[in-house]
Every structure is written in structure tokens, then in C-alpha cells.
Amino acid sequence: MCYPDRLNQVFLNVLNNAKQAIDGMGTITIRTKEVEGNVHVAITDSGSGIPEELLTRIFDPGYTTKGVGDGTGLGLSICFHIMEDPGGHIEVDSEMGRGTTFTIVVPTEPAELAERN
């Protein structure tokens, strides 16, 4: 349960980041599944990965690892907040040299209904 255009913005941003994380040839894999009333959309890239010490900062407004003029550092922060509105969230798992997986968790019913059940 969410606004499709806002969810599309989340997918587009995560996919764009995945593309930018890959140097040369690589893969982006999208997997979906339903878990306990939520749809999980996992987007995995074969890029270089995110250092563990940076994982706690990647959703902070203004934080970016991109060079000057290549990003504002708002993309993942906006995505994080978009997913909070319907009661969803974004998880990240990364391993240096192996890539990163962002899992977008979308509730299948409005948060206020889920709280009552």
C-alpha cells in the first residue's frame, strides 16, 4: 500500500545506484517474495560493495560517496522517507568486493490496519 509513483522513485533510485556501483561489466538482480504480509523487493548489484563503517550513514541527507556534480546525497534519504510513510522500510546488506543488496519492504495493507491485526 503506497503511491505507485513514489514507489517507482524508490526503485529507480536504487537501480541507478546499483548501476553506478558497477565498474565495467556486472549484474543487477531483482528478486521478489512475500514475507508475513510484506512484499520484499531485493535489488542486488555485483559492484564493489559499501564499507561497513559507511552503512550507518548512507540514508543520511546530504551524504554521498559520489564526486562533486555527480550526486546530491539525497536519493537514498528520500527513498528511506518514502518507504516510512506506508509503514515499509529499506534494508541494506553489503560485502566489499562482492556487491550490495537493497531490500525494499512494502506492506500489503495500510500500516494502521496492520497495527490492529
Sequence and secondary structure as in RCSB ss.txt:
>XXXX:A:sequence
MCYPDRLNQVFLNVLNNAKQAIDGMGTITIRTKEVEGNVHVAITDSGSGIPEELLTRIFDPGYTTKGVGDGTGLG
LSICFHIMEDPGGHIEVDSEMGRGTTFTIVVPTEPAELAERN
>XXXX:A:secstr
   HHHHHHHHHHHHHHHHHH  SS  EEEEEEEETTEEEEEEEE S    GGGTTTTTSTT   S TTS  S H
HHHHHHHHHTTT EEEEEEETTTEEEEEEEEESS HHHHHH 
